């Protein structure tokens, strides 16, 4: 029985731990530790690494070393190095550092966008237009993230029409790709399949990424639902760290090594060296100063067998 239908033979995995994860840590992660981890992640076969965010150091002190990190990492061919930018100044800083791709984020839940971005959706879109004007003539690629695409903790479920509206707004500005983000961990597999199908039918050929949180334990199931509809790009976070500070009760992103392990177990090629990735995850608790929620790191790969118990 094929539970996944006609799924792609290859998917692309993007890690967001050093941005989405580290920005939420209580203690500042030293710059040298960030650089070493990014360089190790670059050698695992990941498609993209979200390195940092060019935001005000007052807003997110943990990413106050954005320029230094971006300039000092080892760029490996085939890996796309991404930064989140909130505004024109952030875009200028990203261009100056030679970022490959910037990520622009708007929550389609108006209340969440006001809490997170301090702007209405209309104001966010107007700011995005100004950012896009800065990118003209540069090789910089732009990804637009539709946050709270699967539900807002304040406004509830978002209709598919609003997701499609946001995607259309992004593409009309000239953005190259789109991410649908379950910012608050409210998504469920049936919903993910329906929304992914609607977006890909409305915009054939769109480079689409799904970004899930595991707040209610459905993160990996949601990834399988997206895969069943032909989505081939997924965000995840090493060790499962990170989470949205404006989502009550939210926990971390889905875990990169757990996601790779699941896809590979299902016969779906990720291009990622799982053992190398687990090596990075194994050292993560020492970097952040606490345990991380990744499960494969604790239990081992499903192919790792143990010695038989001694006879009674």
N, C-alpha and C positions, 0 to 999 in steps of 0.2 A: 504494500500500500504506500503510495507516494503522497505524503501529507503536504508537501510543498508545491505540488504541481510542476509546471515547466519553469523551474527557477534558473537563474544565470549560473554558469559554471564558475564564474570569478566575481568576487566583490572587492571593494576597496575600503580599507579601514583607516580612519583619521583619528589621531589621538589628541585630546584637548587637556590633558592633565596639567601641563605646565602653565596653562592660562586659566582655564575654568577651575581646575583643582587648586592650584597654588594661591589664587587670588582670595580664596576663602579661608586659608589657613590662619590660625591665631598668631603664629610666629612667622617672621619673615624667613623665607627660604633663601639662603645665601646665593649670590649670583653665580659663584663657581659651581655650586651643586646643580643649579638650573642648566648651565651650559653643558656640564658633563652628562646629565641625564638626556638632554636633547640630542647630543652627539651619539649617545648609545641607542636611543630610540631611532635615530636616522638610519642605523645599520640593521634594523630588524625587518625592513620590508614594508613599513607603513607608507600609505599613499600621501598623507598630509600630516603635518604637525602644527597645531595652533600654538605658537611660541609664546605670545604675550598679548597685551592690550595697550594701545597708546592712549591711555586715559590720564587724567590728572592724578599725580601722586597723592594728592589730598583725598581723592575719591577712593582709590585703591592703593594704599601704601605698599602692599606686597608686590606690586608690579612697577615700582618706581625705577627699576633698572632696565626698563624695556629696551632702550637704545643699545645699551651695552650688551645685553643678551643677544639681541638680533644681529649685531655686528660681529660678535665673536664666535657664534656657533659655526660648526663645519657644515657647509652646504653640500649635500650629496645629490648627484644627478638622479632624477626620477622622484625626488621627494619635494612636495610643495610646502613652503614655509609661510604660514598664515598669521595674521594679526587681526584682532578685533579693533575697530576704530569707532569712536562715538560721534565724531564731528569732523569739521574741516581741518582743524589743527591736528587731530589725530591722524588724518589722512596724509597731511604734509610730512609729519614725522615718519610715517610708514614708508612713504616714497623715498625720503632721504636715507632710510636704512636698507633700501633695496628689497623690501618685502615682495614675495611672489603674488600674494593674494590678500585682500582685506575682506573682513566680514562685517557687514552692517546688520544691526539687529533691531527689529521692532516687534513688540507684542501686539497681537491683534485684539487681545482683551484690553479695552481702553483703560480700565482701572489699573491693571498690572503695568501697562506702559507708563501711566502717570507715576506709579510708585517706583518703577525701575529706571525710567528714562527722564522722568519729570517733564514729559511732553505728551500732548495728544497724538494720536496716530497721524493726523493731518500735519502736525508740526514735524514729526519724525520724517515723513515722506518729503516734506519741503527741504529738510536738512540733507536727506539722501541726495536730492537733486543737486544741491550745492557741492556735495562730495563727489558725485559723478562728474561734474564739470571739471574738477581738479584732476581727475584721472585721464581725461582725454589726451591722446597723444602719447601716453605712457604704456609700457607693457603690463602694467598692473592689472590683474584680474580682480573682479568684484563678485563676492557671494552675498546674497541677501538671505538673512534668516527670518523666517516667520515664527516668532516665539509665541508660546501658548497656543500653538496650532491645534492641539488636541484637547484644550480646555484651560480656562482661566480660573484660579482659585477664588476670584471675587465675582466674575461675571458668568461663570459656568461654561458649559460646552459651547464651542464656536461652530456655527453652521459651515458646511463645506463651501457655500457660496462666498463666505468671508475669507476663507483660506485662498480660494481661487482669485478673489479680488486682490488680495495682497500679492500673490505671485504675479498677476498681471501688471500691477503697479511696478514691481521690481523690474520685470522684463522690459516694460515700456521705457524705463530709464536707461536700459543698456546693460543691466547686470548680467553676468555670464552664467551664473548657477544659483540654485536656491536650496536652502535647508529648511525642512519642517521640524520644529523643535517642540518636544514634549517637556517644556521648561519646568513644569510643576509635577510631573509624574502622574498625570491623570489619564493617559492614553490606555486603551485596551485593544487587543488584537483585531477584533472585527472592525473597530473604528479606523485603525491604522490602515487596514486593507482597503476600506472604502475610500478614505481620503487620498491615499496614494494612487489608487486607480483613477479617481476623479481628476487629480492633478496631471497624471501622465496622459490621460485621454484628452484633456483640454490643451496640453502643451507637449505634443509628441517630440521626443528627442531631448527634452529638458534634462540637463545634468542635475539630478535630484539627490539630496542627502537627507537621511533621517537621523535625528538626534534625540535619544531617549534617556530618561532618568528611571531609576529603579525604585522609586519611592514606595510603590505598592507591590513590588515583586513581579511586575509584568514586563520589565525591560527587554529581556531576551526573547520572550514570546512575541513582543511587538516587533522586534527585528525580524523574526521569522515571518510575521505577517507582511512586513514590507517586502521581504525577499520574494514571497509568493506572488507579489504584484509586479516583480521585475526591477525593484529598486536595488542598485548595485553599490551604493556608497553610504557608509555609516560612521557617525562620530561615536567615540567612546573615550573613557578616561582610565589611564593606567591605575590599577588598584581599586577602581570605582570611586575615586575621590571627587570632590566638588559638589555643586548644588547651587540652587538659586536662593540668595538671601531674602528675596521678596516673595517666596512661596512658603506659606506656613506649613511646617512639618516636612518639608522637602529633604530628601537625602541625596546621595551622590548620583553621578552619571552611571550608565551601565559600564561594566568593567571591561577594558580592552582585551585583556588576556582571556577572560571568560567568553567574550563574544567570538574571538578567534577560535578558541577551543570548540565552541558549539558549531560554528560554521564548518570547520575542518572535520569534525566528527560526522557531520551530515554530508560530507563529500563535496563541499563548496570551497574552492581555492581562494584563499585570502592574500596569498603572496607574502605572508608574514611568517617569520621564523618564531614559532611559539616558544621554543626553549630560550631563545635570546630575549624575548619579551618577558618571560617569567623571571629571567635573571634581573631585568630592570625592576620588575615588580617586587622582587625579593629584597632589593635594597631601598625601596621606597619608604618603609616605616622609619628607617634610620634618618632619612632626609626630612620627613615631616614631623617626626617625634611622636608618632602614635601608630597603632595598628590600622590596617586598611581592610575594606570589606570584601576584597576579591576572594572568590571561592576556590578556583582551581589552584591558586597559590597555596591554600591550606590543605586541600584534599589530594592534590596531584592530578595529573592527566588521567583520563579514564583508561588509558592503555598501560598505565603503570601498575603492574601486579605486585603482590606481596608474597612473602614466603608462607607456605602452608603452616598452620598451627601444629605444634608438636603433638604426636599421638598421646592420648590420655593413658 
